[in-house]
Amino acid sequence: MRYEVSVYNGTYQLEYRGHFETFDEAIDEFQKAESEYIQNFEYEVGTTEYNHELENFMFNSRIDKS
């Protein structure tokens, strides 16, 4: 079994980040991608804009089991 990570990249498209043998590896990559995505913005944590971008990332990104 493997896990495929696809994340929202801000252009309303998914970016394939790879496949991983364990869920822990997939979560690590997902969290790394989330951090990279959020760093592209200069919003302060907790602002409406920050929360909106975080919501976009979380809603549109995914980990699929195959």
C-alpha positions in Angstrom: 0.0 0.0 0.0 1.2 3.5 -0.7 0.0 7.0 -0.2 0.0 9.7 -2.8 0.3 13.4 -1.8 -1.2 16.1 -4.0 -1.4 19.7 -2.7 -3.0 22.9 -3.7 -0.5 25.3 -5.2 -2.5 28.5 -5.4 -3.4 28.3 -9.0 -6.5 26.1 -8.5 -4.5 23.1 -9.6 -3.0 20.2 -7.6 0.7 19.7 -7.5 1.8 16.0 -7.2 4.3 15.7 -4.4 5.1 12.0 -4.7 4.1 8.6 -3.3 5.1 7.3 0.1 5.2 3.9 1.7 3.8 5.0 5.1 1.1 7.4 6.2 3.7 9.1 8.5 5.9 9.9 5.5 2.9 11.2 3.5 1.8 13.4 6.5 5.4 14.8 6.8 5.4 15.7 3.1 1.9 17.2 3.4 3.0 19.4 6.3 6.1 20.5 4.5 4.0 21.5 1.5 1.6 23.4 3.8 4.4 25.3 5.4 5.9 26.2 2.0 2.5 27.4 0.7 1.8 29.6 3.7 5.3 31.1 3.6 4.4 32.6 0.2 2.1 35.1 2.0 2.8 37.9 4.3 -0.3 37.5 6.4 -0.1 37.3 10.1 -1.3 34.1 11.7 -4.9 34.4 12.7 -6.0 37.1 10.2 -8.9 36.6 7.9 -6.5 36.5 4.9 -4.2 33.9 6.5 -7.1 31.7 7.5 -8.6 31.9 4.0 -5.3 30.8 2.4 -4.9 28.0 5.0 -8.5 26.9 4.3 -7.9 26.8 0.5 -4.8 24.6 1.0 -6.5 22.2 3.4 -9.7 21.9 1.4 -8.0 21.4 -1.9 -5.1 19.2 -0.9 -5.3 15.5 -0.4 -3.6 12.2 0.5 -4.8 9.2 -1.5 -4.3 5.6 -0.5 -3.6 3.3 -3.4 
